[in-house]
Amino acid sequence: MNQGLATRYLGLELAHPVIASASPLTATFDGMRRLEDAHAAAVVMASLFEEQIRAEDTRYATFTEYTAGCHPEAATYFPELPDYRYGVSGHIETLRRAAEALDIPVIASLNGVSDAGWLDYAVELEQAGAAALELNLYLLPTDLAASGREIEQRYLDIVRHVKAKVSIPVSVKLSPFFTAVGNIVTQLESIGADGVVLFNRFFRPDFDLETLGVKREVVLSTPADIHLPLTWIALLSRHLKFSLAAGTGVDSHVEIVKFLLAGADVVATASALLRHGPEHMTAIVDGLERWLSQNGFVSVAEIRGRLDGTHVDRAERFLRTQYLRTLSDYALDHALPTAHTH
Ligand SMILES: Cc1cc2nc3c(=O)[nH]c(=O)nc-3n(C[C@H](O)[C@H](O)[C@H](O)COP(=O)(O)O)c2cc1C
C-alpha cells in the first residue's frame, strides 16, 4: 500500500484513512474478516447495546429488525446473520476472535445512555482485545423536563466514567442534534476523550399508509447526506487536537476526499458497504489513491484540512451569504422580487 496514505487515528497507525463503520457487516467475525480482506484500515465492530446487557439471554432483536423490509439492494447484506452471537458473551467472544485473528485494529463500540452500571462492560471490551472503544451515545430526549444542559452532562459523565475505567483510547460518536455541536465536542476533548465521530445516523421511522403502522425500514445514506458532517468537520478540525472521524454519506472515494479536505483524520463508511458489499472498500481505497496521484499529491497529509473553516474568511458569514446569494440567484432566474427590493 502507498505509504502516503498512512494515517494516525486514536493513536493507532492505519494504512490509510478509510475505516468500516459499525453495521451488521461488522457484527460477525466473517464480516470483519471480509472487510480486512477488502483492505479496510480498521473496523468498528457493531455496538454492544445497553439492551443486550440488560437482558443478556434475550435474543436482541436489532439485527433481525434491520433485516425486515430493508433497502432491497442491501438485502443480501442483512442476512439472518447466522453467525451473530446474540447476548453479551457471544458479542465479546466474537470481538476476542477478531482482535486475535485480524491484523487491522478492531475498535469496539458500546451503545447506550442510561445510568452507568452497564458501562463497566467497557472493561470487558478492552480485555477482549479492542484496540480502542467507540461510545455510540444516543439519548432521544423524550423527557420534556430534561434540559439540553442536563442531557449534555449525562454524555460527559458517561465519557468520564469510561475514561476512568479503561486505558485504550475512547472516541465518542455523536448525533448532529446538539444546539452547539462545537461546544459539546470541545467539552469532550477537555475531559479527556481521545476523539469524536461526526456524525451517527439513526433509524428514520416512517408511517405505512396501508397498515396504518410505523415502518422501521433501514434507509441507507447517499452522498446528499454529507453536507452536515462536512460543514462541522470543516469548522472544527483546526480547533481540535484529538482525533476526528467523519461519517455519513460516503458512497465512493469522492466523499472520502471531501472529508479529508475538511480536515478529518479518518472517514468511516457503513451504507456504501451494505449497498455494494464489503468488497466495495477496495474500490474506495483504490479510488482515493488514484485521485491523489492524478491531482499531483503524494500523501493524504497534503490534502487534509486544505478546505477547513479557517480557509474561509469568517465562516459564519460565508454560510449565510451563500444562502442569501442562492436565494437571490433563484429569484433572478425566476423573475421573482429579491430580498433587496423590500
Ligand atoms: C443497518 C445499520 C446498522 C448500524 N449499526 C450500528 C451500530 O451497531 N453501532 C453504531 O455506532 N452505528 C451503527 N450504524 C451507523 C453506522 O455505523 C454509520 O454511523 C451511519 O450509518 C452513517 O454512515 P453511512 O452514511 O456510511 O451509513 C448502523 C447503520 C446501519 C445502516
Ligand as a Chemical Component Dictionary entry (heavy atoms), coordinates in Angstrom:
data_LIG
# 
_chem_comp.id                   LIG 
_chem_comp.type                 NON-POLYMER 
_chem_comp.pdbx_formal_charge   0 
_chem_comp.three_letter_code    LIG 
# 
loop_
_chem_comp_atom.comp_id 
_chem_comp_atom.atom_id 
_chem_comp_atom.alt_atom_id 
_chem_comp_atom.type_symbol 
_chem_comp_atom.charge 
_chem_comp_atom.model_Cartn_x 
_chem_comp_atom.model_Cartn_y 
_chem_comp_atom.model_Cartn_z 
_chem_comp_atom.pdbx_ordinal 
LIG C1  C1  C 0 -28.098 -1.280 9.420  1  
LIG C2  C2  C 0 -27.217 -0.379 10.207 2  
LIG C3  C3  C 0 -26.751 -0.783 11.446 3  
LIG C4  C4  C 0 -25.944 0.061  12.212 4  
LIG N1  N1  N 0 -25.487 -0.356 13.426 5  
LIG C5  C5  C 0 -24.708 0.481  14.145 6  
LIG C6  C6  C 0 -24.164 0.089  15.397 7  
LIG O1  O1  O 0 -24.338 -1.028 15.878 8  
LIG N2  N2  N 0 -23.427 0.994  16.096 9  
LIG C7  C7  C 0 -23.165 2.249  15.605 10 
LIG O2  O2  O 0 -22.476 3.024  16.266 11 
LIG N3  N3  N 0 -23.629 2.628  14.413 12 
LIG C8  C8  C 0 -24.386 1.792  13.677 13 
LIG N4  N4  N 0 -24.847 2.192  12.465 14 
LIG C9  C9  C 0 -24.499 3.537  11.967 15 
LIG C10 C10 C 0 -23.299 3.485  11.032 16 
LIG O3  O3  O 0 -22.145 2.989  11.688 17 
LIG C11 C11 C 0 -22.968 4.892  10.486 18 
LIG O4  O4  O 0 -22.546 5.732  11.535 19 
LIG C12 C12 C 0 -24.144 5.558  9.815  20 
LIG O5  O5  O 0 -24.886 4.640  9.035  21 
LIG C13 C13 C 0 -23.659 6.697  8.896  22 
LIG O6  O6  O 0 -22.688 6.254  7.989  23 
LIG P1  P1  P 0 -23.068 5.856  6.467  24 
LIG O7  O7  O 0 -23.679 7.058  5.854  25 
LIG O8  O8  O 0 -21.761 5.469  5.852  26 
LIG O9  O9  O 0 -24.034 4.722  6.563  27 
LIG C14 C14 C 0 -25.615 1.342  11.700 28 
LIG C15 C15 C 0 -26.066 1.719  10.424 29 
LIG C16 C16 C 0 -26.845 0.875  9.675  30 
LIG C17 C17 C 0 -27.302 1.324  8.312  31 
# 
loop_
_chem_comp_bond.comp_id 
_chem_comp_bond.atom_id_1 
_chem_comp_bond.atom_id_2 
_chem_comp_bond.value_order 
_chem_comp_bond.pdbx_ordinal 
LIG C1  C2  SING 1  
LIG C2  C3  SING 2  
LIG C2  C16 DOUB 3  
LIG C3  C4  DOUB 4  
LIG C4  N1  SING 5  
LIG C4  C14 SING 6  
LIG N1  C5  DOUB 7  
LIG C5  C6  SING 8  
LIG C5  C8  SING 9  
LIG C6  O1  DOUB 10 
LIG C6  N2  SING 11 
LIG N2  C7  SING 12 
LIG C7  O2  DOUB 13 
LIG C7  N3  SING 14 
LIG N3  C8  DOUB 15 
LIG C8  N4  SING 16 
LIG N4  C9  SING 17 
LIG N4  C14 SING 18 
LIG C9  C10 SING 19 
LIG C10 O3  SING 20 
LIG C10 C11 SING 21 
LIG C11 O4  SING 22 
LIG C11 C12 SING 23 
LIG C12 O5  SING 24 
LIG C12 C13 SING 25 
LIG C13 O6  SING 26 
LIG O6  P1  SING 27 
LIG P1  O7  DOUB 28 
LIG P1  O8  SING 29 
LIG P1  O9  SING 30 
LIG C14 C15 DOUB 31 
LIG C15 C16 SING 32 
LIG C16 C17 SING 33 
# 
